[in-house]
């Protein structure tokens, strides 16, 4: 094992302790609420979706245990990584109500059903998912690649000089074809969702500002964001943008909303489909809800896929191997 890999593992140990600390703290709260008397969570009846009671405690225990295994593993194990991402995804899905709540904060209108206690609990749940996601990402970087500096795979390139390295960083590869397909699938999903709404009309929609803002935000993000992830005007500011024309767009400006919104949409509407399958009651027909939620899930998955390729296409070359 090289010195760089040892340093990487030592740096990741603090992340392992962070996951363990979260599992003990948040898992302890879930345990107290499960064996004792849980607080009143208002109109929703629960702070989490799906994974409540002992299931929420089990998720915390699983996250802590997997973090320890990830830290000690020295070889790439796809089953281990898959289990870690599954637990992280379950944590995000259980806190899916955060999506409209965060939109309400952006609009400075949280709505009459907002309750600080379950909101804080959902934030705590998602925090554990983020920590575990960072831990498994670090594990993948440490065990999958063959470069001790960047842990990337593929044929190493000759180490470029500094000017050439800067030139390569500014001219990254074009988007993969599957990413372009995913971006346009996301747009198609949004169009299908509003087409379904047109069929049933807009009269019965709730007029809460947070929900209206969510719809408007999805309309904009579902068209501009996925296309920007796979087209050149998503990397260089177009000529018609004042003061910024021709400048490189910061990659995080698209990457964070793309991944964050994509994951949030899939979690929120994916859990909605689970509730629909369990027989939840709604003012809309099951057929409409199935079509609308499926379309939203296509939008979210398209954003995730396009954002993943955008990350690979815009990251800086490695200083060591040039990849």
Secondary structure as GFF3:
##gff-version 3
##sequence-region A 1 323
A	DSSP	alpha_helix	3	35	.	.	.	ID=ss1
A	DSSP	three_ten_helix	42	44	.	.	.	ID=ss2
A	DSSP	alpha_helix	54	72	.	.	.	ID=ss3
A	DSSP	alpha_helix	78	94	.	.	.	ID=ss4
A	DSSP	alpha_helix	98	106	.	.	.	ID=ss5
A	DSSP	alpha_helix	116	144	.	.	.	ID=ss6
A	DSSP	alpha_helix	162	170	.	.	.	ID=ss7
A	DSSP	alpha_helix	177	200	.	.	.	ID=ss8
A	DSSP	alpha_helix	209	220	.	.	.	ID=ss9
A	DSSP	pi_helix	221	225	.	.	.	ID=ss10
A	DSSP	alpha_helix	226	230	.	.	.	ID=ss11
A	DSSP	three_ten_helix	232	234	.	.	.	ID=ss12
A	DSSP	alpha_helix	251	277	.	.	.	ID=ss13
A	DSSP	alpha_helix	286	314	.	.	.	ID=ss14
###
